[in-house]
Amino acid sequence: MARFVHFRLLRAATLSLVITFSAMLPARAEDPAAYPTHKIRMLLPYAAGGGGDVIGRLLGDRMGKTLGQSVYIENHTGAAGTLGTQMVAASANDGYTITVGGMTTHVLAPAIYPKLPYDSIKDFTTIGRIGTSSIMLVATKDFAANDIKGLIALARKGEPIQYGSWGVGSTGQFCAEILMQQTGIKMDHVPFNGIAKLAGDLLGGHISLATLDMATATPLVKDGSIKALAACGERSPSLPDVASYKEQGVPFDRSLSWAMYAPAGLAEPIARKLSAALKDALADAEVKEKLLGLGITPQFVPGDEQRDINARDIAAWKQVAKDAGIELK
């Protein structure tokens, strides 16, 4: 009888250890072939209503229909988009956190932040390119210049000129720095905390000159709220009457890319599903029309290819940053 009681106690103790040990093990990862089984978070490093936010919501809605799960939006702003981008890099690589990244977050930030808290190449899985865009140099309707020639003339008269961008190290600041480098004019930079705030102050007349992304600038230029002086990058089909820098004598014609990303280490089957959903969304006639309306030329490029393009662009923009003295500690 004593031996039987001892055996029962030993078996109970062993079972207890097994249960305790099992509870300490991580939950089994979801089968990638079954992905997605629940809603997907699109974490956007932009303020609600800004260009990147609008792009993300448009694509998230269409991709959700393809994937059979809803895509919900979270906005986390700050530090020209790098704070939210860092949050994506630190998220689980299970396919349930994705983001839309622009030039600032994935190309320019690595060029100017020596201690950037993420590696824009190694810490992300690139899902694919969304499209290319320009940056618009815009002004209030009563601003004294209508193009780059007029802006140069204004600067050479000794008029103090301030321009706003959506943050130090943003694509908008880089476009203004390139203009100053190539023309020799001087302008004072006024960084804003986000593009929505910048656009609001421009509309309110609190600042007269600014750089805006196409998604934000296009509807405002089209409805006559502001005017566009030049396109930094290629001439946009969304605003075909606005001449590019190069067409106005400033030797610069780089395309500026938007792309979709997930945390590094994403399982290949999940990456393929997200990439296919993005490609399908960009082929949709309604999505195409809306992106063009935002100043984005839809152009899908596979993730691996876009990652290599980003790596090359980072090296090129580092030189621009060096020449302009743009560096953040």
C-alpha positions in Angstrom: 0.0 0.0 0.0 2.8 2.4 0.9 4.5 1.7 -2.5 1.2 2.4 -4.3 0.8 5.7 -2.5 4.4 6.6 -3.2 3.9 5.8 -6.9 0.8 8.0 -7.0 2.6 10.9 -5.4 5.6 10.5 -7.8 3.2 10.4 -10.8 1.4 13.5 -9.6 4.7 15.4 -9.0 5.9 14.4 -12.5 2.7 15.6 -14.1 2.9 18.9 -12.2 6.4 19.4 -13.5 5.4 18.6 -17.1 2.5 21.1 -16.9 4.7 23.8 -15.4 7.4 23.3 -18.0 4.9 23.3 -20.8 3.5 26.7 -19.6 7.0 28.1 -19.7 7.4 27.2 -23.4 6.5 29.8 -26.0 3.2 29.4 -27.8 3.5 27.5 -31.1 3.9 29.8 -34.0 1.0 30.1 -36.4 1.3 27.9 -39.5 2.4 30.4 -42.2 0.1 28.6 -44.7 -2.9 29.6 -42.7 -2.0 33.3 -42.6 -3.9 35.5 -41.9 -6.2 34.2 -39.2 -7.1 37.5 -37.6 -6.9 41.3 -38.3 -3.6 42.9 -39.3 -2.2 46.1 -37.8 -0.8 48.8 -40.1 1.3 51.0 -37.9 1.9 54.3 -39.6 4.6 56.8 -38.4 2.5 59.7 -39.8 -0.2 61.9 -38.3 -3.8 61.1 -39.2 -4.8 63.0 -42.4 -1.2 63.3 -43.7 -0.1 61.9 -47.0 1.4 58.7 -45.7 -1.6 58.1 -43.5 -4.0 58.4 -46.5 -1.9 56.0 -48.6 -1.8 53.5 -45.8 -5.6 53.6 -45.3 -6.3 53.2 -49.0 -4.0 50.2 -49.4 -5.0 48.6 -46.1 -8.6 48.6 -47.1 -8.0 47.0 -50.5 -5.4 44.5 -49.2 -7.7 43.5 -46.4 -10.3 42.4 -49.0 -7.7 40.3 -50.8 -6.3 38.7 -47.6 -9.8 38.1 -46.1 -8.9 40.0 -42.9 -9.4 43.6 -41.9 -6.4 45.9 -41.7 -6.7 48.5 -38.9 -4.6 51.6 -38.6 -2.5 52.9 -35.7 -0.7 56.2 -36.0 2.5 56.8 -34.0 4.2 60.1 -34.9 7.4 61.8 -33.9 11.0 62.4 -35.0 10.1 62.7 -38.7 8.5 59.3 -38.7 11.4 57.4 -37.1 9.7 56.7 -33.8 6.8 54.8 -35.3 9.2 53.1 -37.7 11.3 51.9 -34.8 8.1 50.4 -33.2 7.5 48.4 -36.4 11.1 47.1 -36.3 10.6 45.9 -32.7 7.3 44.2 -33.4 6.7 40.5 -33.8 7.7 39.2 -37.2 4.4 37.2 -37.6 2.9 39.2 -40.4 0.4 41.1 -38.2 2.3 44.4 -38.2 3.1 46.2 -41.4 3.8 49.8 -42.3 4.1 52.2 -45.2 7.6 53.8 -45.4 8.7 56.8 -47.3 12.1 58.3 -48.2 12.5 59.9 -44.8 12.0 56.8 -42.7 14.0 54.3 -44.8 16.5 56.2 -46.9 17.2 59.7 -45.4 17.1 58.8 -41.7 20.0 56.3 -42.1 21.9 59.1 -44.0 21.7 61.6 -41.1 21.2 59.7 -37.8 24.6 58.1 -36.8 22.7 56.4 -33.9 19.4 55.6 -35.6 17.7 53.0 -33.4 16.9 50.7 -36.3 18.7 49.5 -39.5 16.4 50.3 -42.3 17.7 47.4 -44.4 18.4 44.7 -41.8 15.5 45.3 -39.5 12.8 45.0 -42.1 11.3 42.7 -44.6 10.5 44.8 -47.7 7.1 43.7 -49.0 7.3 45.8 -52.2 7.3 49.3 -53.7 4.0 51.2 -53.8 5.1 53.9 -56.2 7.1 56.9 -56.8 6.5 60.5 -56.1 7.9 64.0 -55.9 8.1 66.6 -53.2 6.3 69.9 -54.0 7.8 73.3 -53.2 4.6 75.3 -52.4 3.6 78.7 -51.2 0.7 80.8 -50.1 -1.3 82.3 -53.0 0.1 85.8 -52.3 3.8 84.7 -52.1 5.9 87.0 -54.3 7.4 84.2 -56.4 5.7 81.7 -58.7 8.6 79.5 -59.7 12.3 78.8 -58.9 13.5 81.8 -61.0 11.2 84.1 -59.1 12.4 82.6 -55.8 16.0 83.1 -56.7 15.3 86.7 -57.6 13.5 87.3 -54.3 16.5 85.8 -52.4 19.0 87.9 -54.2 17.2 91.0 -53.3 18.1 90.2 -49.7 14.6 89.3 -48.6 14.7 86.9 -45.6 13.1 83.7 -46.7 11.8 81.0 -44.4 10.5 77.6 -45.5 8.8 74.9 -43.5 9.2 71.2 -43.7 7.7 68.3 -41.7 10.9 67.8 -39.6 14.7 67.9 -39.5 16.0 65.3 -41.8 12.7 65.0 -43.7 12.6 64.6 -47.5 11.2 68.1 -47.5 14.3 69.5 -45.9 16.6 67.6 -48.2 14.8 69.0 -51.3 15.2 72.5 -50.0 18.9 71.9 -49.2 19.4 70.6 -52.7 17.8 73.7 -54.1 20.1 76.0 -52.0 23.2 74.0 -52.9 22.5 74.2 -56.6 21.4 77.8 -56.8 23.4 79.5 -54.0 20.4 81.0 -52.3 19.8 81.0 -48.6 16.6 80.1 -46.8 16.0 79.5 -43.1 14.5 76.1 -42.2 11.4 75.9 -39.9 10.8 72.3 -38.9 7.3 71.3 -38.0 6.1 68.3 -36.0 4.3 66.5 -38.7 3.1 67.4 -42.2 -0.5 67.9 -41.1 0.6 70.8 -38.8 2.8 72.2 -41.5 -0.1 72.2 -44.1 -2.4 73.8 -41.6 0.0 76.6 -40.8 0.6 77.2 -44.5 -3.2 77.4 -45.2 -3.5 79.8 -42.2 -0.7 82.0 -43.6 1.6 81.5 -40.6 4.3 80.4 -43.0 4.5 81.4 -46.7 6.8 78.8 -48.2 7.0 75.0 -47.6 7.9 71.6 -48.9 5.0 69.1 -48.9 4.7 65.5 -50.0 2.6 65.0 -53.1 -0.2 63.3 -51.2 -0.7 66.4 -49.1 0.0 69.0 -51.7 -1.9 67.7 -54.7 -5.5 68.4 -53.5 -4.5 71.8 -52.0 -2.9 72.9 -55.2 -5.7 71.6 -57.3 -8.4 73.4 -55.3 -6.4 76.6 -55.4 -5.7 76.8 -51.7 -2.0 77.1 -52.3 0.3 77.3 -55.4 3.2 75.1 -56.5 6.5 76.5 -57.5 8.3 73.3 -58.5 8.5 69.6 -58.2 11.5 68.1 -56.4 12.0 64.9 -58.4 10.1 64.0 -61.6 7.2 66.1 -63.0 4.1 64.5 -61.5 1.2 63.3 -63.6 -1.0 64.4 -60.8 0.2 68.1 -61.3 1.4 68.0 -64.9 1.6 71.8 -65.1 4.2 72.1 -62.3 7.8 72.0 -63.8 10.4 69.9 -62.0 13.7 71.2 -60.5 15.6 69.9 -63.5 13.2 71.6 -66.0 13.8 74.8 -64.1 17.6 74.6 -64.2 18.3 72.7 -61.0 20.2 69.5 -61.8 18.2 67.0 -59.7 15.8 64.3 -61.0 15.8 61.4 -58.5 12.6 59.5 -58.0 11.3 59.2 -54.4 9.8 55.9 -53.4 7.1 54.7 -51.1 7.2 51.1 -50.0 5.6 48.6 -47.7 7.5 46.9 -44.9 7.2 44.4 -42.1 9.6 43.4 -39.3 12.7 41.4 -40.3 12.6 37.6 -40.4 9.1 37.4 -41.8 8.3 33.8 -43.0 8.6 33.6 -46.8 5.0 32.3 -47.3 3.6 35.3 -45.4 5.8 37.7 -47.2 4.6 36.3 -50.5 1.0 36.7 -49.5 1.5 40.3 -48.4 3.4 41.1 -51.6 0.8 39.6 -53.8 -2.0 41.5 -51.9 0.0 44.7 -52.4 0.5 44.0 -56.1 -3.2 43.3 -56.6 -4.1 46.5 -54.8 -1.9 48.6 -57.0 -3.5 47.0 -60.1 -7.0 48.0 -59.0 -8.3 50.8 -61.2 -9.9 52.6 -58.3 -6.7 52.4 -56.1 -4.6 53.6 -59.1 -6.9 56.6 -59.6 -6.8 57.6 -56.0 -3.1 57.2 -55.7 -2.6 59.4 -58.8 -4.9 61.9 -57.2 -2.5 61.9 -54.2 0.5 62.5 -56.4 1.7 58.9 -56.3 2.6 57.1 -59.5 1.7 53.4 -58.7 4.7 51.2 -59.5 5.0 47.8 -57.9 8.6 46.5 -57.5 9.2 43.2 -55.6 10.6 43.5 -52.1 14.1 42.1 -52.7 14.6 44.5 -55.6 13.3 47.5 -53.6 15.5 46.6 -50.7 18.6 46.7 -53.0 17.5 50.1 -54.4 17.1 51.5 -50.9 20.6 50.4 -50.0 22.1 52.2 -53.1 20.0 55.3 -52.4 21.2 55.5 -48.8 24.8 55.7 -49.9 23.9 58.5 -52.4 21.9 60.6 -50.0 24.6 60.4 -47.3 26.7 62.5 -49.6 23.9 65.0 -50.0 23.6 65.2 -46.2 27.3 65.6 -45.8 27.4 68.5 -48.3 24.5 70.1 -46.5 25.8 69.5 -43.0 22.7 67.6 -42.0 23.3 65.3 -39.1 21.3 64.5 -36.1 22.9 63.1 -32.9 
